[in-house]
């Protein structure tokens, strides 16, 4: 029997999302945290790096453009100050099935997640997991946060990237850092490669309650969070099963941001 793991679930968010995405998480999948899981919501724009309840307050900027720096700082703080065996890093528009994560984690490698199409390493560049949700072992985080974030200013993900142009991002900015690419790049340089795992789904539907193998879904809006949480009770009921599956067609539920 495998030993019980202490899992860190680290949600990268921002202060403006407290009344929207953060609230939706805390009222749904973040409302019942198993004992083996440490749950934190990370924000930037604070005066010091510190814990305030379930909130991790960081001194880095809080904007989307600085997502890589925020993720780096959050992982660095957690590696330095907290006890855990592995971390699920996810975004605040990700829905997580915590019980399945706790059961699956002992079998994970150092770096596990679902690669975006074209980011699987087939082009000779480092493979990396889509940033909605991926798993890192404590060893992987230790390798990644060595030195300073500014040591990597010459890397292509640090500020701006042609990948975002190719994907047609609506608000592409030359100053945007690419967090998921950063993780794949730094871990490959440390000799740790991505283990592809499509249980970290790239879309909001089918939900984790519609497909029992899924661990997370991504691009889930606040309304989608609450309806997905409702599905856990409706889907097992023979009469409510069909209307529960219709949730994905509600306006504003399944449309990526």
N, C-alpha and C positions, 0 to 999 in steps of 0.2 A: 504493500500500500504506500502510495506516494505521500510525503509529508505535506501538511497543510501550508499553503503559501500565504504571505501577507501581500496583498495586491493594492497598489495605488491606482486609483482612477483619477486622472488629472484632466479636468475640463478647461481648455483655454478659452477665456471669454474676455469681456471688457466691461467697464463701469456702466456705459449707456445701456447694456443689455440686461441689467439687473431686473427691471420690471417686466421684461419680455421673455427672452430665451432662458435666462437663469431661473426665473420664477417657474416657467413651464417645466424645466428639468426637476426642480425641487418639489413640484406638485405631482410628478409622475415617476419616472424610473429612479430618480434620486431621492424619493421619499422613504424608501425601505432599503437601507444599506446593510448587507450581510456583515457579520462580525469580522470576517477575514479581509474586508475591504476598507481602505482609507480613501475617503472621497474629498476632493478639493476642487474649488473653482478659482482659477488664476486670473488676476487682473493686473494691468499696469497702471501707471500714473499716480502711484502712492509715494509717500515720503520715506519709506523704508521697506526692506524685504522682511515680511513677518506674516505669521498666521493670525487670523481673526476668525475663530470658529472654523467653519468649513471653507473660508475664503483665504486664498493665498495672495497677499498684497505685495506687489513688486514695484521697484523704482523705474523700470523701463517704460518707454512711451506706450500708450494704450491703443494706438491706432493700428489698423489693419496692415499698413505699410511696414510695421515693425514686428510682424508676427514671428519671424524667425528669432529675433532677439528676445521676445517675450517667452517663447517656448524654451530657448536655451537657458534663460535666467530661471525659469520655473523648475526645469529639470536639475539645474545646478543646485538650487536651494534645497530641493527635495533629496538629492543625493547626499548633500552635506549635513542635513539636519534631521532627517526622518528615517525610520526603520521600515523597509519594505523589500520584497524580493523581485518584483517586476511591476512595470507601470503600463497601464492602458492610457495613452494620450489620445484625447478626442476633442472635437470642436463642440461649441454650444448649440449646434444644430444636428447633433448626433444622438440617436436613441440607443441605449445600451441595455442588454439583457444581463443583469449583474450575476444572477445565479449561474447562467451558462458560462459566463466569463470565469467565475471562481472554479467551476468544474474543469474548464478547458486549460486554464493557465499552467498547471503543472506539466503539460505536454508541449508548451510553446518553446521555440528556440530563442535566440537572443534578439531577433528582429523579425517581426511577423506582421503581415498586413496585405491588403489587396492593391497591387500595382495598377496605376492608371494605364489605359491603352497607350503604347508608345513609350512607357517609362519602365519597361520590364528588363532593361539592360541589353536588349537585342541589338541596339545601335552602338554598343561599345561604351555608352555612358553608364554611370552607376544606376542600378535599379533602386527604386524607392516606392514606398507605400503611399497611397493617397492619404492626405492629411486629416480626413474625417475621423479616422480611428486607426491606430496601429499599436502593436505591443513592443516594448523594449525591456530586456532584462536589466537588472542592476549593473551587471558587467558592461552591457552596451552603453548605458547612460554614463558610467564612469569613463569609458573610452571617449565618449562624445564630448564631454564638458571639460576636458583637459585644457589648460591654458586660458585664454580669453576669447570672447566672441569676436573681438576686433582683430584677432590674429588671422581671421579668415576673410578679410576685406577684399581679397583678390579673387575669391571663389565666385563662379557665375550666379549662384543663388543669392549672394549677399545683397545686391541691389539691382533689380530688374533682370529680366530673362526672356529670351526669344520664345521659350515654351508658352508663355502666357499669350504672346501675340498669336501663335499658331492655334491655340485653343479658342481664340476670339474672346478673351475676357472683356467684359463691358467697360470696366474701369481700370484698364491697364495703366500702370504708372511706372516710370523708370526707377522710382525710389522704393518699390515694393520688394521686400525680401521674401524668398520662397522657402517656407519652413519645411515642407515635406521633402523637397529636394535636398535641403541642408542635411537632414537626418541620414538619408541614403548615401550621400556623398561622404560624410564624415565617418560613417560606420564602414563603408567599403574601404576607406583608407586605413581603417583599423583592422581590416581583415574579416569583418562581420557582414555577411550578405543577407539580403532580404529573403525570407521564406514566404512565398506567395500563399495567400489564404483568402479565398473569396467569401469566407464567413463574415468578413468585415465588408459589408455590402456598400456599393457606391451610390445607391438610390434609396429613396424613402419607402418604396413599396416594391415587392411584397414585404410586409413588416416582420419583425422578429416573432410575432405571435402567429403569423400565417405560415412561416417556414421555420420549423423547429431546429434546424441546423444553424441558423443565423445568430451571430453574436451582437452585431451592431448594424444600424442603417444610418444613412447620411442624407443631408439636405432636408431634414425634417423641421417644418415650421412649428410655431407654438401650438397652433390648432391641431396640427398633425400629431404632436407629442401627446396631447390630451386624448385624441381619438384612438391613437395606437394603444395608450394605457387602458382605455375602455375596452379595446378588443380582447384583452386578456381574460375578461369576464364573459364577453359576448360570444366569442368563437366556440367555446366548448358547448354552448347551449344550442340545441338543434334548431330552435325557432329563430334565434337571433344571429345565427351563423351567417346567413346570406346578407342581411343589412350591414353586419360588421365588415364584410368584405367590400361593401360599397363606399366605405369611408374614403378610399383613395381617390374617388371621383368628386369629392366635395371641392368647391372652389377654394383655391389658396392652400390646399393641403399638400399635394404632391409636386407642385412646381418648384424646381430648384431656384435658389436665390439668384 
